[in-house]
């Protein structure tokens, strides 16, 4: 028992030290039935090791009629992700299964619902050109914004 206590203390101090370096930054963004996000830019400090984005649908329409999601990608990849997502369909949330261009995304939600996605900032390049958008067909022309990491 005497040997067990110092080992437990060492283990606990190691866990506390590793969690001290983790920093999750949280953001909430809303979308409505008028196909608008309430933010056109999201800024995340480089000290964040993870980002938790919560999407809230403040409208009343169902997901199959006026669904919204939140997708993060390099700006140059948006159009391709959007086109491939339309072909993939609602069953997979308008995101092609296994699409490596997608950094992170929520599920498609309807009025009154919310969803959260958490991702590591190690997937991002400080100062990189990133955008967020809604992949529901036709929405990305209006529901998009700049994502700044750094």
Secondary structure as GFF3:
##gff-version 3
##sequence-region A 1 150
A	DSSP	alpha_helix	2	21	.	.	.	ID=ss1
A	DSSP	beta_strand	24	31	.	.	.	ID=ss2
A	DSSP	beta_strand	41	44	.	.	.	ID=ss3
A	DSSP	beta_strand	50	57	.	.	.	ID=ss4
A	DSSP	alpha_helix	63	66	.	.	.	ID=ss5
A	DSSP	beta_strand	71	74	.	.	.	ID=ss6
A	DSSP	three_ten_helix	75	77	.	.	.	ID=ss7
A	DSSP	alpha_helix	78	88	.	.	.	ID=ss8
A	DSSP	three_ten_helix	90	92	.	.	.	ID=ss9
A	DSSP	beta_strand	102	105	.	.	.	ID=ss10
A	DSSP	beta_strand	114	120	.	.	.	ID=ss11
A	DSSP	three_ten_helix	121	123	.	.	.	ID=ss12
A	DSSP	beta_strand	130	133	.	.	.	ID=ss13
A	DSSP	beta_strand	144	149	.	.	.	ID=ss14
###
